[in-house]
Amino acid sequence: MRCQYEGETVEKAVTVSYDNQLTIECADVIRGSSATVVARYNGQVVAAAWTKTGGTAGVVIDALGEMTISSSGTAVIQASYSGYTTTKAVEIEYVSNSSSQTVINDDGSVTTETETTVVNPDGSTTTETTSTTTNEDGSYSQT
């Protein structure tokens, strides 16, 4: 904002904020068999009332925002708090099985191999294997 008075000009930064904002915090893609979502009202975490209002994914969401996932697809989740309601659409990737194995190598590094089975929206499955090696100095590599 710029103000002028008797030939002098003064500038001041003005921050405009909106009150009574309710937001849902979570990733746009949720992967797993369970997840937790968070609602914020005016920047503070609140205990909202949660519901799934649409989508094709098998998702049940409880009063604490904890989701139990049973199939892949999309889910529209809704939070209500203090008379305000907001929704968010998320992509759900249901993981039906995940296992990992950790090995301490001869050189002192640690390798963790994780195998994850994702059930796709069409019912087919994809198996992914990720290997992460952490070195003694804290550096790591992933394949």
N, CA, C and O atoms as a GROMACS GRO file, in nm:
protein
  572
    1MET      N    1   0.085  -0.115   0.000
    1MET     CA    2   0.000   0.000   0.000
    1MET      C    3   0.091   0.123   0.000
    1MET      O    4   0.195   0.124   0.066
    2ARG      N    5   0.051   0.224  -0.074
    2ARG     CA    6   0.128   0.347  -0.082
    2ARG      C    7   0.042   0.465  -0.036
    2ARG      O    8  -0.071   0.482  -0.081
    3CYS      N    9   0.096   0.544   0.054
    3CYS     CA   10   0.026   0.663   0.105
    3CYS      C   11   0.108   0.788   0.075
    3CYS      O   12   0.231   0.786   0.083
    4GLN      N   13   0.040   0.896   0.040
    4GLN     CA   14   0.108   1.023   0.017
    4GLN      C   15   0.048   1.130   0.108
    4GLN      O   16  -0.074   1.136   0.128
    5TYR      N   17   0.135   1.214   0.164
    5TYR     CA   18   0.090   1.323   0.250
    5TYR      C   19   0.192   1.436   0.240
    5TYR      O   20   0.310   1.417   0.269
    6GLU      N   21   0.144   1.552   0.201
    6GLU     CA   22   0.227   1.671   0.188
    6GLU      C   23   0.357   1.642   0.112
    6GLU      O   24   0.465   1.679   0.156
    7GLY      N   25   0.343   1.576  -0.002
    7GLY     CA   26   0.459   1.551  -0.087
    7GLY      C   27   0.545   1.433  -0.047
    7GLY      O   28   0.637   1.397  -0.120
    8GLU      N   29   0.518   1.372   0.065
    8GLU     CA   30   0.594   1.255   0.110
    8GLU      C   31   0.518   1.128   0.074
    8GLU      O   32   0.395   1.124   0.080
    9THR      N   33   0.593   1.024   0.037
    9THR     CA   34   0.532   0.896   0.003
    9THR      C   35   0.585   0.789   0.099
    9THR      O   36   0.705   0.779   0.124
   10VAL      N   37   0.494   0.712   0.151
   10VAL     CA   38   0.528   0.603   0.242
   10VAL      C   39   0.467   0.475   0.187
   10VAL      O   40   0.352   0.473   0.145
   11GLU      N   41   0.546   0.367   0.188
   11GLU     CA   42   0.495   0.239   0.144
   11GLU      C   43   0.496   0.140   0.259
   11GLU      O   44   0.587   0.140   0.342
   12LYS      N   45   0.394   0.056   0.264
   12LYS     CA   46   0.383  -0.044   0.370
   12LYS      C   47   0.324  -0.170   0.309
   12LYS      O   48   0.227  -0.164   0.234
   13ALA      N   49   0.383  -0.285   0.342
   13ALA     CA   50   0.329  -0.413   0.296
   13ALA      C   51   0.210  -0.450   0.384
   13ALA      O   52   0.217  -0.441   0.506
   14VAL      N   53   0.102  -0.490   0.320
   14VAL     CA   54  -0.019  -0.528   0.392
   14VAL      C   55  -0.049  -0.672   0.358
   14VAL      O   56  -0.056  -0.708   0.240
   15THR      N   57  -0.068  -0.754   0.458
   15THR     CA   58  -0.102  -0.896   0.438
   15THR      C   59  -0.250  -0.914   0.462
   15THR      O   60  -0.303  -0.874   0.566
   16VAL      N   61  -0.317  -0.972   0.365
   16VAL     CA   62  -0.460  -0.998   0.376
   16VAL      C   63  -0.478  -1.147   0.400
   16VAL      O   64  -0.429  -1.229   0.322
   17SER      N   65  -0.547  -1.182   0.506
   17SER     CA   66  -0.573  -1.324   0.533
   17SER      C   67  -0.722  -1.345   0.548
   17SER      O   68  -0.797  -1.254   0.586
   18TYR      N   69  -0.765  -1.466   0.516
   18TYR     CA   70  -0.906  -1.499   0.526
   18TYR      C   71  -0.929  -1.577   0.656
   18TYR      O   72  -0.853  -1.668   0.688
   19ASP      N   73  -1.030  -1.541   0.728
   19ASP     CA   74  -1.067  -1.615   0.848
   19ASP      C   75  -1.162  -1.728   0.809
   19ASP      O   76  -1.218  -1.730   0.699
   20ASN      N   77  -1.178  -1.820   0.900
   20ASN     CA   78  -1.275  -1.928   0.886
   20ASN      C   79  -1.246  -2.015   0.764
   20ASN      O   80  -1.339  -2.054   0.692
   21GLN      N   81  -1.120  -2.047   0.741
   21GLN     CA   82  -1.084  -2.138   0.634
   21GLN      C   83  -1.072  -2.279   0.689
   21GLN      O   84  -1.004  -2.303   0.790
   22LEU      N   85  -1.136  -2.371   0.624
   22LEU     CA   86  -1.125  -2.512   0.658
   22LEU      C   87  -1.058  -2.582   0.541
   22LEU      O   88  -1.104  -2.571   0.427
   23THR      N   89  -0.949  -2.653   0.568
   23THR     CA   90  -0.875  -2.722   0.462
   23THR      C   91  -0.851  -2.867   0.501
   23THR      O   92  -0.849  -2.902   0.618
   24ILE      N   93  -0.831  -2.949   0.399
   24ILE     CA   94  -0.796  -3.090   0.418
   24ILE      C   95  -0.652  -3.107   0.374
   24ILE      O   96  -0.616  -3.069   0.262
   25GLU      N   97  -0.570  -3.165   0.461
   25GLU     CA   98  -0.430  -3.189   0.428
   25GLU      C   99  -0.408  -3.338   0.407
   25GLU      O  100  -0.429  -3.419   0.497
   26CYS      N  101  -0.365  -3.372   0.286
   26CYS     CA  102  -0.323  -3.508   0.254
   26CYS      C  103  -0.264  -3.504   0.115
   26CYS      O  104  -0.282  -3.406   0.042
   27ALA      N  105  -0.195  -3.609   0.078
   27ALA     CA  106  -0.137  -3.617  -0.056
   27ALA      C  107  -0.248  -3.632  -0.159
   27ALA      O  108  -0.358  -3.679  -0.127
   28ASP      N  109  -0.220  -3.593  -0.283
   28ASP     CA  110  -0.317  -3.612  -0.391
   28ASP      C  111  -0.329  -3.758  -0.430
   28ASP      O  112  -0.432  -3.801  -0.482
   29VAL      N  113  -0.223  -3.836  -0.404
   29VAL     CA  114  -0.225  -3.981  -0.428
   29VAL      C  115  -0.191  -4.048  -0.295
   29VAL      O  116  -0.086  -4.023  -0.237
   30ILE      N  117  -0.281  -4.133  -0.249
   30ILE     CA  118  -0.260  -4.206  -0.123
   30ILE      C  119  -0.239  -4.352  -0.158
   30ILE      O  120  -0.320  -4.412  -0.229
   31ARG      N  121  -0.128  -4.409  -0.109
   31ARG     CA  122  -0.095  -4.548  -0.138
   31ARG      C  123  -0.085  -4.625  -0.008
   31ARG      O  124  -0.018  -4.581   0.085
   32GLY      N  125  -0.150  -4.739  -0.003
   32GLY     CA  126  -0.141  -4.824   0.115
   32GLY      C  127  -0.271  -4.896   0.142
   32GLY      O  128  -0.358  -4.903   0.056
   33SER      N  129  -0.283  -4.950   0.262
   33SER     CA  130  -0.407  -5.013   0.304
   33SER      C  131  -0.475  -4.929   0.411
   33SER      O  132  -0.587  -4.958   0.453
   34SER      N  133  -0.405  -4.823   0.455
   34SER     CA  134  -0.464  -4.728   0.551
   34SER      C  135  -0.391  -4.596   0.538
   34SER      O  136  -0.279  -4.590   0.487
   35ALA      N  137  -0.454  -4.490   0.584
   35ALA     CA  138  -0.395  -4.356   0.580
   35ALA      C  139  -0.471  -4.267   0.678
   35ALA      O  140  -0.580  -4.302   0.722
   36THR      N  141  -0.413  -4.154   0.711
   36THR     CA  142  -0.479  -4.056   0.798
   36THR      C  143  -0.477  -3.922   0.729
   36THR      O  144  -0.375  -3.880   0.674
   37VAL      N  145  -0.592  -3.853   0.731
   37VAL     CA  146  -0.602  -3.719   0.676
   37VAL      C  147  -0.625  -3.621   0.790
   37VAL      O  148  -0.674  -3.659   0.896
   38VAL      N  149  -0.590  -3.495   0.767
   38VAL     CA  150  -0.596  -3.393   0.872
   38VAL      C  151  -0.678  -3.274   0.822
   38VAL      O  152  -0.667  -3.236   0.705
   39ALA      N  153  -0.758  -3.217   0.910
   39ALA     CA  154  -0.832  -3.094   0.878
   39ALA      C  155  -0.774  -2.980   0.960
   39ALA      O  156  -0.740  -2.996   1.077
   40ARG      N  157  -0.763  -2.865   0.896
   40ARG     CA  158  -0.718  -2.743   0.965
   40ARG      C  159  -0.824  -2.635   0.949
   40ARG      O  160  -0.882  -2.616   0.841
   41TYR      N  161  -0.848  -2.566   1.058
   41TYR     CA  162  -0.940  -2.452   1.059
   41TYR      C  163  -0.861  -2.332   1.108
   41TYR      O  164  -0.811  -2.331   1.220
   42ASN      N  165  -0.849  -2.232   1.022
   42ASN     CA  166  -0.765  -2.115   1.052
   42ASN      C  167  -0.623  -2.156   1.089
   42ASN      O  168  -0.561  -2.095   1.177
   43GLY      N  169  -0.572  -2.258   1.022
   43GLY     CA  170  -0.434  -2.300   1.043
   43GLY      C  171  -0.412  -2.395   1.158
   43GLY      O  172  -0.301  -2.444   1.176
   44GLN      N  173  -0.514  -2.423   1.238
   44GLN     CA  174  -0.500  -2.513   1.352
   44GLN      C  175  -0.564  -2.648   1.321
   44GLN      O  176  -0.672  -2.654   1.262
   45VAL      N  177  -0.498  -2.757   1.360
   45VAL     CA  178  -0.555  -2.891   1.341
   45VAL      C  179  -0.680  -2.903   1.428
   45VAL      O  180  -0.678  -2.870   1.546
   46VAL      N  181  -0.789  -2.952   1.366
   46VAL     CA  182  -0.916  -2.965   1.437
   46VAL      C  183  -0.972  -3.106   1.421
   46VAL      O  184  -0.934  -3.179   1.329
   47ALA      N  185  -1.062  -3.143   1.510
   47ALA     CA  186  -1.131  -3.271   1.501
   47ALA      C  187  -1.259  -3.251   1.420
   47ALA      O  188  -1.364  -3.217   1.474
   48ALA      N  189  -1.247  -3.271   1.289
   48ALA     CA  190  -1.360  -3.251   1.198
   48ALA      C  191  -1.445  -3.377   1.191
   48ALA      O  192  -1.402  -3.485   1.232
   49ALA      N  193  -1.566  -3.363   1.140
   49ALA     CA  194  -1.650  -3.478   1.108
   49ALA      C  195  -1.615  -3.519   0.965
   49ALA      O  196  -1.621  -3.437   0.874
   50TRP      N  197  -1.580  -3.645   0.945
   50TRP     CA  198  -1.532  -3.694   0.816
   50TRP      C  199  -1.632  -3.785   0.750
   50TRP      O  200  -1.701  -3.863   0.816
   51THR      N  201  -1.641  -3.776   0.616
   51THR     CA  202  -1.722  -3.869   0.538
   51THR      C  203  -1.659  -3.885   0.401
   51THR      O  204  -1.589  -3.797   0.352
   52LYS      N  205  -1.686  -4.001   0.339
   52LYS     CA  206  -1.652  -4.021   0.198
   52LYS      C  207  -1.779  -3.991   0.122
   52LYS      O  208  -1.882  -4.054   0.146
   53THR      N  209  -1.773  -3.895   0.030
   53THR     CA  210  -1.894  -3.852  -0.040
   53THR      C  211  -1.903  -3.902  -0.184
   53THR      O  212  -2.006  -3.885  -0.249
   54GLY      N  213  -1.796  -3.964  -0.234
   54GLY     CA  214  -1.802  -4.013  -0.372
   54GLY      C  215  -1.674  -4.084  -0.410
   54GLY      O  216  -1.582  -4.099  -0.329
   55GLY      N  217  -1.671  -4.127  -0.536
   55GLY     CA  218  -1.552  -4.194  -0.588
   55GLY      C  219  -1.573  -4.342  -0.602
   55GLY      O  220  -1.676  -4.397  -0.561
   56THR      N  221  -1.472  -4.408  -0.661
   56THR     CA  222  -1.482  -4.550  -0.690
   56THR      C  223  -1.398  -4.638  -0.597
   56THR      O  224  -1.415  -4.760  -0.596
   57ALA      N  225  -1.311  -4.578  -0.519
   57ALA     CA  226  -1.223  -4.656  -0.431
   57ALA      C  227  -1.300  -4.708  -0.310
   57ALA      O  228  -1.396  -4.647  -0.263
   58GLY      N  229  -1.256  -4.823  -0.263
   58GLY     CA  230  -1.311  -4.878  -0.140
   58GLY      C  231  -1.242  -4.813  -0.022
   58GLY      O  232  -1.132  -4.853   0.016
   59VAL      N  233  -1.306  -4.713   0.035
   59VAL     CA  234  -1.248  -4.636   0.146
   59VAL      C  235  -1.353  -4.616   0.253
   59VAL      O  236  -1.466  -4.575   0.224
   60VAL      N  237  -1.315  -4.644   0.378
   60VAL     CA  238  -1.399  -4.610   0.493
   60VAL      C  239  -1.317  -4.512   0.577
   60VAL      O  240  -1.200  -4.538   0.606
   61ILE      N  241  -1.378  -4.401   0.616
   61ILE     CA  242  -1.307  -4.300   0.694
   61ILE      C  243  -1.381  -4.281   0.827
   61ILE      O  244  -1.503  -4.264   0.828
   62ASP      N  245  -1.306  -4.284   0.937
   62ASP     CA  246  -1.371  -4.272   1.068
   62ASP      C  247  -1.368  -4.127   1.119
   62ASP      O  248  -1.321  -4.038   1.049
   63ALA      N  249  -1.417  -4.107   1.238
   63ALA     CA  250  -1.430  -3.972   1.296
   63ALA      C  251  -1.296  -3.904   1.318
   63ALA      O  252  -1.291  -3.782   1.332
   64LEU      N  253  -1.187  -3.980   1.323
   64LEU     CA  254  -1.055  -3.922   1.345
   64LEU      C  255  -0.980  -3.894   1.214
   64LEU      O  256  -0.867  -3.846   1.216
   65GLY      N  257  -1.044  -3.923   1.099
   65GLY     CA  258  -0.979  -3.904   0.971
   65GLY      C  259  -0.891  -4.020   0.931
   65GLY      O  260  -0.810  -4.007   0.839
   66GLU      N  261  -0.906  -4.133   0.997
   66GLU     CA  262  -0.828  -4.252   0.962
   66GLU      C  263  -0.905  -4.333   0.858
   66GLU      O  264  -1.021  -4.368   0.878
   67MET      N  265  -0.836  -4.360   0.746
   67MET     CA  266  -0.899  -4.432   0.636
   67MET      C  267  -0.853  -4.577   0.633
   67MET      O  268  -0.735  -4.607   0.653
   68THR      N  269  -0.947  -4.666   0.607
   68THR     CA  270  -0.918  -4.805   0.579
   68THR      C  271  -0.948  -4.824   0.431
   68THR      O  272  -1.059  -4.798   0.386
   69ILE      N  273  -0.847  -4.870   0.356
   69ILE     CA  274  -0.857  -4.880   0.210
   69ILE      C  275  -0.870  -5.026   0.171
   69ILE      O  276  -0.794  -5.110   0.218
   70SER      N  277  -0.968  -5.056   0.083
   70SER     CA  278  -0.987  -5.195   0.039
   70SER      C  279  -0.980  -5.211  -0.112
   70SER      O  280  -0.977  -5.324  -0.161
   71SER      N  281  -0.978  -5.100  -0.189
   71SER     CA  282  -0.962  -5.110  -0.334
   71SER      C  283  -0.915  -4.977  -0.391
   71SER      O  284  -0.935  -4.872  -0.331
   72SER      N  285  -0.852  -4.984  -0.509
   72SER     CA  286  -0.798  -4.865  -0.576
   72SER      C  287  -0.909  -4.789  -0.648
   72SER      O  288  -1.018  -4.841  -0.671
   73GLY      N  289  -0.878  -4.663  -0.682
   73GLY     CA  290  -0.972  -4.579  -0.755
   73GLY      C  291  -0.960  -4.435  -0.709
   73GLY      O  292  -0.851  -4.390  -0.674
   74THR      N  293  -1.070  -4.364  -0.708
   74THR     CA  294  -1.071  -4.227  -0.656
   74THR      C  295  -1.161  -4.222  -0.534
   74THR      O  296  -1.250  -4.305  -0.517
   75ALA      N  297  -1.138  -4.123  -0.449
   75ALA     CA  298  -1.223  -4.103  -0.332
   75ALA      C  299  -1.240  -3.953  -0.312
   75ALA      O  300  -1.144  -3.877  -0.319
   76VAL      N  301  -1.362  -3.912  -0.286
   76VAL     CA  302  -1.390  -3.773  -0.250
   76VAL      C  303  -1.420  -3.775  -0.101
   76VAL      O  304  -1.518  -3.835  -0.056
   77ILE      N  305  -1.334  -3.708  -0.023
   77ILE     CA  306  -1.352  -3.705   0.122
   77ILE      C  307  -1.396  -3.565   0.163
   77ILE      O  308  -1.361  -3.465   0.100
   78GLN      N  309  -1.474  -3.560   0.269
   78GLN     CA  310  -1.531  -3.434   0.315
   78GLN      C  311  -1.506  -3.415   0.464
   78GLN      O  312  -1.519  -3.509   0.543
   79ALA      N  313  -1.469  -3.293   0.500
   79ALA     CA  314  -1.450  -3.256   0.641
   79ALA      C  315  -1.549  -3.145   0.675
   79ALA      O  316  -1.569  -3.053   0.596
   80SER      N  317  -1.611  -3.155   0.791
   80SER     CA  318  -1.702  -3.051   0.839
   80SER      C  319  -1.660  -3.010   0.979
   80SER      O  320  -1.631  -3.095   1.064
   81TYR      N  321  -1.658  -2.878   1.002
   81TYR     CA  322  -1.617  -2.827   1.133
   81TYR      C  323  -1.671  -2.686   1.150
   81TYR      O  324  -1.659  -2.604   1.059
   82SER      N  325  -1.729  -2.657   1.262
   82SER     CA  326  -1.775  -2.523   1.299
   82SER      C  327  -1.863  -2.460   1.192
   82SER      O  328  -1.855  -2.340   1.167
   83GLY      N  329  -1.948  -2.541   1.130
   83GLY     CA  330  -2.040  -2.490   1.028
   83GLY      C  331  -1.980  -2.478   0.889
   83GLY      O  332  -2.049  -2.434   0.797
   84TYR      N  333  -1.854  -2.515   0.871
   84TYR     CA  334  -1.787  -2.508   0.741
   84TYR      C  335  -1.761  -2.649   0.690
   84TYR      O  336  -1.736  -2.741   0.768
   85THR      N  337  -1.768  -2.665   0.558
   85THR     CA  338  -1.745  -2.794   0.495
   85THR      C  339  -1.652  -2.776   0.376
   85THR      O  340  -1.664  -2.680   0.301
   86THR      N  341  -1.559  -2.870   0.360
   86THR     CA  342  -1.471  -2.870   0.244
   86THR      C  343  -1.451  -3.013   0.197
   86THR      O  344  -1.462  -3.107   0.276
   87THR      N  345  -1.421  -3.029   0.070
   87THR     CA  346  -1.399  -3.162   0.013
   87THR      C  347  -1.267  -3.165  -0.062
   87THR      O  348  -1.213  -3.062  -0.102
   88LYS      N  349  -1.215  -3.286  -0.081
   88LYS     CA  350  -1.094  -3.306  -0.160
   88LYS      C  351  -1.104  -3.440  -0.229
   88LYS      O  352  -1.143  -3.540  -0.169
   89ALA      N  353  -1.068  -3.442  -0.358
   89ALA     CA  354  -1.064  -3.567  -0.434
   89ALA      C  355  -0.921  -3.619  -0.432
   89ALA      O  356  -0.826  -3.544  -0.456
   90VAL      N  357  -0.905  -3.747  -0.404
   90VAL     CA  358  -0.772  -3.809  -0.400
   90VAL      C  359  -0.772  -3.938  -0.480
   90VAL      O  360  -0.875  -4.005  -0.493
   91GLU      N  361  -0.656  -3.971  -0.534
   91GLU     CA  362  -0.636  -4.097  -0.605
   91GLU      C  363  -0.590  -4.199  -0.502
   91GLU      O  364  -0.498  -4.172  -0.425
   92ILE      N  365  -0.653  -4.316  -0.500
   92ILE     CA  366  -0.620  -4.420  -0.404
   92ILE      C  367  -0.553  -4.536  -0.475
   92ILE      O  368  -0.606  -4.588  -0.573
   93GLU      N  369  -0.436  -4.576  -0.426
   93GLU     CA  370  -0.367  -4.695  -0.476
   93GLU      C  371  -0.361  -4.795  -0.362
   93GLU      O  372  -0.280  -4.782  -0.270
   94TYR      N  373  -0.447  -4.894  -0.370
   94TYR     CA  374  -0.456  -4.994  -0.262
   94TYR      C  375  -0.338  -5.090  -0.269
   94TYR      O  376  -0.313  -5.152  -0.373
   95VAL      N  377  -0.267  -5.102  -0.159
   95VAL     CA  378  -0.157  -5.197  -0.148
   95VAL      C  379  -0.209  -5.319  -0.073
   95VAL      O  380  -0.242  -5.311   0.046
   96SER      N  381  -0.217  -5.432  -0.145
   96SER     CA  382  -0.272  -5.552  -0.082
   96SER      C  383  -0.168  -5.628  -0.003
   96SER      O  384  -0.202  -5.705   0.087
   97ASN      N  385  -0.040  -5.607  -0.036
   97ASN     CA  386   0.063  -5.682   0.033
   97ASN      C  387   0.192  -5.603   0.026
   97ASN      O  388   0.227  -5.550  -0.080
   98SER      N  389   0.262  -5.594   0.135
   98SER     CA  390   0.392  -5.529   0.137
   98SER      C  391   0.480  -5.603   0.236
   98SER      O  392   0.440  -5.629   0.350
   99SER      N  393   0.599  -5.636   0.191
   99SER     CA  394   0.692  -5.704   0.281
   99SER      C  395   0.830  -5.646   0.260
   99SER      O  396   0.862  -5.598   0.150
  100SER      N  397   0.910  -5.649   0.362
  100SER     CA  398   1.046  -5.598   0.348
  100SER      C  399   1.143  -5.688   0.422
  100SER      O  400   1.108  -5.758   0.517
  101GLN      N  401   1.266  -5.685   0.373
  101GLN     CA  402   1.374  -5.764   0.432
  101GLN      C  403   1.495  -5.673   0.446
  101GLN      O  404   1.531  -5.602   0.351
  102THR      N  405   1.557  -5.673   0.562
  102THR     CA  406   1.673  -5.589   0.588
  102THR      C  407   1.795  -5.677   0.612
  102THR      O  408   1.790  -5.775   0.686
  103VAL      N  409   1.908  -5.639   0.545
  103VAL     CA  410   2.032  -5.716   0.556
  103VAL      C  411   2.144  -5.619   0.590
  103VAL      O  412   2.154  -5.511   0.532
  104ILE      N  413   2.230  -5.657   0.686
  104ILE     CA  414   2.352  -5.580   0.715
  104ILE      C  415   2.463  -5.641   0.631
  104ILE      O  416   2.498  -5.758   0.648
  105ASN      N  417   2.518  -5.560   0.541
  105ASN     CA  418   2.621  -5.606   0.449
  105ASN      C  419   2.758  -5.613   0.516
  105ASN      O  420   2.778  -5.553   0.622
  106ASP      N  421   2.852  -5.685   0.454
  106ASP     CA  422   2.987  -5.701   0.507
  106ASP      C  423   3.058  -5.567   0.526
  106ASP      O  424   3.140  -5.554   0.617
  107ASP      N  425   3.029  -5.468   0.441
  107ASP     CA  426   3.096  -5.338   0.451
  107ASP      C  427   3.031  -5.245   0.553
  107ASP      O  428   3.073  -5.130   0.567
  108GLY      N  429   2.930  -5.294   0.627
  108GLY     CA  430   2.863  -5.213   0.730
  108GLY      C  431   2.742  -5.139   0.681
  108GLY      O  432   2.670  -5.080   0.762
  109SER      N  433   2.716  -5.140   0.551
  109SER     CA  434   2.596  -5.075   0.499
  109SER      C  435   2.474  -5.163   0.526
  109SER      O  436   2.486  -5.283   0.551
  110VAL      N  437   2.356  -5.102   0.520
  110VAL     CA  438   2.232  -5.174   0.547
  110VAL      C  439   2.144  -5.165   0.422
  110VAL      O  440   2.120  -5.055   0.371
  111THR      N  441   2.098  -5.279   0.373
  111THR     CA  442   2.011  -5.282   0.256
  111THR      C  443   1.873  -5.332   0.297
  111THR      O  444   1.859  -5.436   0.361
  112THR      N  445   1.771  -5.254   0.258
  112THR     CA  446   1.632  -5.294   0.282
  112THR      C  447   1.565  -5.311   0.147
  112THR      O  448   1.564  -5.220   0.064
  113GLU      N  449   1.509  -5.429   0.125
  113GLU     CA  450   1.438  -5.457   0.001
  113GLU      C  451   1.289  -5.471   0.035
  113GLU      O  452   1.251  -5.551   0.120
  114THR      N  453   1.208  -5.392  -0.034
  114THR     CA  454   1.064  -5.393  -0.008
  114THR      C  455   0.991  -5.434  -0.135
  114THR      O  456   1.016  -5.381  -0.243
  115GLU      N  457   0.900  -5.531  -0.120
  115GLU     CA  458   0.816  -5.574  -0.231
  115GLU      C  459   0.673  -5.533  -0.200
  115GLU      O  460   0.618  -5.568  -0.095
  116THR      N  461   0.612  -5.459  -0.293
  116THR     CA  462   0.478  -5.405  -0.273
  116THR      C  463   0.388  -5.450  -0.387
  116THR      O  464   0.425  -5.439  -0.504
  117THR      N  465   0.270  -5.500  -0.354
  117THR     CA  466   0.171  -5.538  -0.454
  117THR      C  467   0.058  -5.436  -0.451
  117THR      O  468  -0.008  -5.418  -0.349
  118VAL      N  469   0.038  -5.369  -0.565
  118VAL     CA  470  -0.067  -5.267  -0.578
  118VAL      C  471  -0.180  -5.326  -0.662
  118VAL      O  472  -0.156  -5.383  -0.768
  119VAL      N  473  -0.304  -5.311  -0.613
  119VAL     CA  474  -0.420  -5.354  -0.690
  119VAL      C  475  -0.469  -5.234  -0.769
  119VAL      O  476  -0.514  -5.135  -0.711
  120ASN      N  477  -0.461  -5.242  -0.901
  120ASN     CA  478  -0.501  -5.133  -0.989
  120ASN      C  479  -0.653  -5.120  -0.996
  120ASN      O  480  -0.724  -5.215  -0.961
  121PRO      N  481  -0.704  -5.004  -1.039
  121PRO     CA  482  -0.851  -4.987  -1.046
  121PRO      C  483  -0.921  -5.090  -1.134
  121PRO      O  484  -1.038  -5.121  -1.110
  122ASP      N  485  -0.851  -5.146  -1.236
  122ASP     CA  486  -0.914  -5.247  -1.322
  122ASP      C  487  -0.908  -5.388  -1.263
  122ASP      O  488  -0.955  -5.483  -1.324
  123GLY      N  489  -0.850  -5.401  -1.142
  123GLY     CA  490  -0.842  -5.530  -1.075
  123GLY      C  491  -0.710  -5.603  -1.096
  123GLY      O  492  -0.680  -5.699  -1.025
  124SER      N  493  -0.631  -5.560  -1.193
  124SER     CA  494  -0.500  -5.623  -1.215
  124SER      C  495  -0.405  -5.580  -1.102
  124SER      O  496  -0.431  -5.483  -1.032
  125THR      N  497  -0.298  -5.654  -1.086
  125THR     CA  498  -0.200  -5.622  -0.982
  125THR      C  499  -0.065  -5.590  -1.043
  125THR      O  500  -0.028  -5.641  -1.148
  126THR      N  501   0.008  -5.505  -0.974
  126THR     CA  502   0.145  -5.469  -1.011
  126THR      C  503   0.232  -5.491  -0.889
  126THR      O  504   0.199  -5.446  -0.780
  127THR      N  505   0.343  -5.561  -0.908
  127THR     CA  506   0.437  -5.583  -0.798
  127THR      C  507   0.560  -5.497  -0.822
  127THR      O  508   0.621  -5.502  -0.929
  128GLU      N  509   0.597  -5.419  -0.722
  128GLU     CA  510   0.713  -5.332  -0.731
  128GLU      C  511   0.814  -5.372  -0.624
  128GLU      O  512   0.777  -5.401  -0.510
  129THR      N  513   0.941  -5.374  -0.662
  129THR     CA  514   1.047  -5.405  -0.568
  129THR      C  515   1.140  -5.284  -0.558
  129THR      O  516   1.188  -5.235  -0.660
  130THR      N  517   1.164  -5.237  -0.437
  130THR     CA  518   1.252  -5.124  -0.413
  130THR      C  519   1.363  -5.168  -0.319
  130THR      O  520   1.338  -5.232  -0.217
  131SER      N  521   1.486  -5.134  -0.355
  131SER     CA  522   1.600  -5.168  -0.273
  131SER      C  523   1.670  -5.040  -0.231
  131SER      O  524   1.708  -4.959  -0.316
  132THR      N  525   1.688  -5.020  -0.101
  132THR     CA  526   1.755  -4.901  -0.048
  132THR      C  527   1.874  -4.946   0.035
  132THR      O  528   1.861  -5.026   0.127
  133THR      N  529   1.991  -4.892   0.002
  133THR     CA  530   2.113  -4.922   0.076
  133THR      C  531   2.158  -4.795   0.147
  133THR      O  532   2.180  -4.692   0.084
  134THR      N  533   2.173  -4.804   0.279
  134THR     CA  534   2.221  -4.692   0.359
  134THR      C  535   2.363  -4.722   0.403
  134THR      O  536   2.390  -4.825   0.465
  135ASN      N  537   2.455  -4.631   0.370
  135ASN     CA  538   2.596  -4.649   0.403
  135ASN      C  539   2.625  -4.601   0.545
  135ASN      O  540   2.543  -4.533   0.606
  136GLU      N  541   2.742  -4.636   0.596
  136GLU     CA  542   2.778  -4.598   0.733
  136GLU      C  543   2.782  -4.447   0.752
  136GLU      O  544   2.758  -4.398   0.863
  137ASP      N  545   2.812  -4.371   0.645
  137ASP     CA  546   2.819  -4.225   0.657
  137ASP      C  547   2.682  -4.159   0.646
  137ASP      O  548   2.673  -4.036   0.651
  138GLY      N  549   2.576  -4.238   0.632
  138GLY     CA  550   2.441  -4.184   0.626
  138GLY      C  551   2.390  -4.163   0.484
  138GLY      O  552   2.271  -4.140   0.465
  139SER      N  553   2.477  -4.170   0.386
  139SER     CA  554   2.432  -4.157   0.246
  139SER      C  555   2.357  -4.284   0.207
  139SER      O  556   2.372  -4.389   0.270
  140TYR      N  557   2.276  -4.273   0.103
  140TYR     CA  558   2.201  -4.391   0.061
  140TYR      C  559   2.180  -4.390  -0.089
  140TYR      O  560   2.194  -4.288  -0.155
  141SER      N  561   2.145  -4.507  -0.141
  141SER     CA  562   2.109  -4.522  -0.281
  141SER      C  563   1.982  -4.606  -0.288
  141SER      O  564   1.958  -4.692  -0.203
  142GLN      N  565   1.903  -4.581  -0.392
  142GLN     CA  566   1.777  -4.653  -0.405
  142GLN      C  567   1.761  -4.699  -0.549
  142GLN      O  568   1.790  -4.625  -0.643
  143THR      N  569   1.714  -4.824  -0.565
  143THR     CA  570   1.687  -4.877  -0.699
  143THR      C  571   1.550  -4.940  -0.702
  143THR      O  572   1.509  -4.991  -0.806
   0.00000   0.00000   0.00000
